[in-house]
Amino acid sequence: MLDHILSILIFFPALAAVLGFVVHKDSMRAYGVAVASIEFALSLWLWYAFDNNVSGMQFMEHMTLIPAFGINYILGVDGISLFIIILAAFFTMIGIASLSDTKDVKNMIITLLFLQMTMIGVFVALDGIVFYVFWELSLVPMLYIIGAWGGPRRIYASVKFFLYTFTGSLVMLVGMLFMAYFYYQATGQWSFAILDWYRLILPESIQLWLFVAFFFGFAIKVPMFPFHTWLPYAHGQAPTIGSVILAAILLKMGTYAFIRFSLPLFPDASVYFMYPIAILAIIMIIYTAMVAYAQKDIKQVVAYSSVSHMGVIILGTFALNVEGITGSVFLMIAHGVVSGALFLLVGVIYDRRHTKMMDQFGGLASVMPKYATIFGIMMMASVGMPLTINFVGEFLSLLGFYQQSHILTLLAGIAIIVGAIYMLAAYKKMFFGDVTKEENKNLPDVNKRELIALVPLVIITLWLGIYPKPVLAPINDSVESVVKLMHEKSITNEAKQRIPSLVKDSAITTTSTREVH
């Protein structure tokens, strides 16, 4: 079964979703939780069977699809993708478990299971076309979730989300077609296999153009400044579960793709664009933090906060060293846990009051002490409090980029302080002071169903903040392989200097590299 564990992880939710159409609507929630729990158990089994001593791809599967054009069904997982897969399975499970009694719960659960298939597919695909298919398919369920269950402007938000991400993906597809063509030039065979592409050494001029093509697809997905404008609308209009999955998993597709594609394929271009992207990331951190401070809607505060923290992930990724990239991958997981929990918490209070405006609250700590405690812990994790999960990722990301630029790292660090200001201000408005609204005086505290979803997130936040080694070690080993590959493929002196050389043999490169002139 382990030989096909990745295919099972991809297609089991989809098969269950199809069977879900014949399940009675009264039994659908229990069915959805059961399916998602099995998927999560399978992802934990994958972690258990994962060999931490191997930094390259594991559990690889290969099946020929279109041999004439080198399109194959190739799957694999390494330390970089392993924990994002577990995170996707985990949030689908607790998302279904925490669903409120919204309209048409049956179709919502079916849609979430289809979405889970596409998310897992993106993180295990090692063929460019297969990756692109899952990447594009992920838009459809999320478009439906926002458009069918969202707020008053849900159609505008869903269409904007689709158009932005679909347009960027088309540019990325052009880049993929050119990569296959350059591989054909070098070998006489077509191939869309990512591991084959790793063996190409492209001239810097070609790298620059291809880097830009891939950049548009990935940057819009993150979303990076100035392509971020679709996200606040999507978060603002999406139902709670839509915001949770979007923040926890879907945004990570872009940052993951930078590490899987852009850095190892185009090391010289990555160095060339390092400072411009770092500046965009710092603008992203500072600007969205200031916008978050100006918000009156708590969900929009969390949404802009999410964009700001994604800027730190980008900064760590383009540190182009082991510390920075390892920190960025760990921060992807941390950001998923914390932002997902915060959106769940916003959903809890919205279900009770049907408003997200902070001025409608105040003094909630005395009315809902359990809710206030959990919100406080996740809020402190969001601002990077030591001994919480975000601190580990942010520290490593900034430590990595400090080796490239002291000044830019200092600016990013100051910007994180702004994040602490707006989150603390929001918490003060909602939870401290007197209860001034009559409607808030008898609000019920978190119930058993909500605690089942929230308490595991609190445990993970503190556990990995105090002892991150079980997750950091596999990530670090795989990142070392990527950085070594980047150094080997670098052709400019600046890239050789910026990308550190590692003694460890790369487990990713399997044959000699081929140069394209």
Helices and strands as residue ranges (DSSP letters): G 2-4, H 5-20, G 25-27, H 28-49, E 58-66, G 67-69, E 71-77, H 79-97, H 105-124, H 128-137, H 139-149, H 154-187, H 194-197, E 200-201, H 204-221, H 230-237, H 240-245, I 246-250, H 251-257, I 258-262, H 263-265, H 267-272, H 274-294, H 298-317, H 322-353, G 358-360, H 364-367, H 369-382, H 389-402, H 406-431, G 438-440, H 448-466, H 469-489, H 493-498, E 514-515
